[in-house]
Amino acid sequence: MTKTKKIVALLVVVAMLFTFVAAIAACAEPHECGHVCETCHKCTDATCEDKVCAEKCEGHGSETTHTCKHVCATCGKCTDTACQDTACAQKCPGHQQQGGSHECKHVCSVCNKCQDTCTDSACAQKCETTCPGNPDYDDGKGNPAHVKDKGIDDLVDNPPANLTAIYEVIGIWVPTGNDSDQYGNGKLIDKSSGKELVIYGMAPTEDAFSYNSDTGVYAFTNPKAFQSIKDQFAAGDEIKLGVAYSSQYKNYYSYFISREEVSANILYEATLTFDNEKGSASLSKTSGLVYGEEVTITATPAANFKIGTVKFNGVEINKTGEDYKFKTVVGKNEVEVNFAPENEKTLKTLVIDLTSTASGIVAKADVSTTEVKETVINGITLKYLNCHQNSGYAMFNTANSWLANDTPINGTIVKVEIAINTGSSGSAVYYITIGTEKILETKTTGATATQTGLGTTNSLVAEVSEQNGGSYFNVSQSSSKNGQIKTITVSYYEA
């Protein structure tokens, strides 16, 4: 064999040897850690040097007591977000020793200062116990701590004792006073359920309340300074109030704490029901609605049918011009369109809502005992004398006060019902009259209903037959006491 052939043979042997070794290595199983910590999932075998086991457990497991190795120098809590050991359950919110910028996670909603024991410089300003937002609030006057675990629904369903506690509640603000209102009257409404607290007075600060430690009861003195805070929030905004319940008037005195959210960011939905065998109906918009946004209802009856009634949240509404419309309210916005046979006589209702400034009734400062004033509600022109808007009702003042329609109802009125404010003391006498001509004066005759002792009855009704009905009505109050009316519901057969 020549020298060249020997070299070639040697190279072939070497190549085969390398191939054999590689095959053995390929068949070998990769290293798998057999000592995995159940807490941190790292290797607990300190002697293993395989690279798979390079990350070692720092002391977990059932046989050892875990000691946190990542303690924050500021708050003393664990900075290792991956560690799940119970000893590291309290995590550092992010202080400066790791190069981050600490952000306080315990900001008081009233004073915007830190309510935690954290010693970070960003939390140097602490919420004091003199702040109403502090859980251990103490105003130095012996006032008890505020109740913060009740919402509007709970207060509505379970009215508290008279002026014994201040509750901090959040809801949607709907004013019932006019633009010049100094009292701060309105409603605080739960944005989901639509349940509401009637607010009779909103003060700028808690100083309006004083506490009697002997009786355990608050007193409220309205400073009539609502104008000084009204620009901090608007109708439809979500706000926080401190409120105390008056069982005598069935409403709440309050003071302003903070605005929580603007109305533009609080959206509502509208739903529509109708019988599609009798006609069709639609809404101009059903989602992404903001408080006060107007929605148009379109209803088209099928052959041999007509539009019977259109209801919004269970209350019948009338056309505004050529269309049925509603304005988005807090909570539910439910529309029901009912179609009726074309030749069927339909009993319709007109609700005159006097619970807010939307009624157009003048404020107390503009009331007149001699000048007849007017407003338009649901397309009907109303005239009135010696009446003014209050919180949740219209006040029919002592002697010679009335409200009546100036434009006729489109049909025959057979029933008029007034809902009164039963939360008020005092007494009043009402007269309800139905006629075929305008009744623009105080009336004490005709189809009447009277009541003495306001606060004992929720409503009063005057009802006549269709033959004795008419297109006009009048509600009068003629006693030495003030009357307080929330709504007037007129039932009539459509012409």
Number of C-alpha atoms within 10 A of each C-alpha: 5 6 7 8 9 10 10 10 10 10 11 10 11 11 10 11 12 11 12 12 10 12 11 10 11 10 8 9 7 9 10 10 15 10 16 17 18 15 17 18 14 19 20 22 16 13 7 14 9 10 9 13 21 13 12 17 21 16 17 19 16 10 7 8 11 17 13 18 12 15 16 19 15 15 17 14 19 22 23 15 13 10 17 12 17 10 13 21 12 13 16 21 15 20 22 15 12 10 8 9 11 17 14 17 13 16 17 19 18 14 18 13 21 21 22 14 11 19 15 16 11 15 20 12 14 19 24 18 15 12 16 22 23 21 16 14 17 17 15 8 10 11 19 16 17 19 15 14 9 12 15 22 17 12 16 12 9 9 14 16 12 16 21 18 21 24 22 23 20 23 27 28 27 23 23 26 25 20 11 11 20 19 19 29 25 27 24 27 24 21 22 12 12 17 19 21 21 21 28 25 26 28 28 20 16 19 13 18 20 15 18 13 12 6 8 12 16 20 15 19 12 21 15 16 17 21 15 11 14 17 8 11 17 16 18 25 21 24 22 22 25 25 27 26 26 21 14 12 16 17 21 24 26 28 26 21 22 17 19 15 16 15 18 12 14 17 15 20 17 18 16 16 13 17 13 11 9 18 20 16 17 17 16 11 15 14 11 13 21 19 21 14 13 15 17 15 20 14 20 15 22 17 10 11 16 20 18 18 18 22 18 18 13 11 14 16 21 21 13 14 9 7 12 17 20 20 14 20 22 26 19 17 20 16 23 20 24 19 23 18 16 15 9 10 12 18 15 20 21 19 19 18 20 26 21 23 23 16 18 16 27 21 19 17 10 11 19 17 14 10 10 16 16 18 17 17 19 15 14 18 15 21 21 27 24 24 29 23 28 26 24 26 24 27 25 28 24 18 19 19 26 26 26 24 23 22 15 18 22 15 18 25 30 23 22 27 19 23 19 22 25 20 17 17 15 14 17 23 21 23 23 28 25 28 18 14 12 17 20 21 18 21 20 19 11 12 19 21 20 15 14 14 14 21 16 15 13 12 16 18 17 19 19 16 11 13 9 14 22 23 21 24 27 26 29 27 29 21 18 14 19 22 27 28 24 21 20 21 16 20 20 23 19 15 9
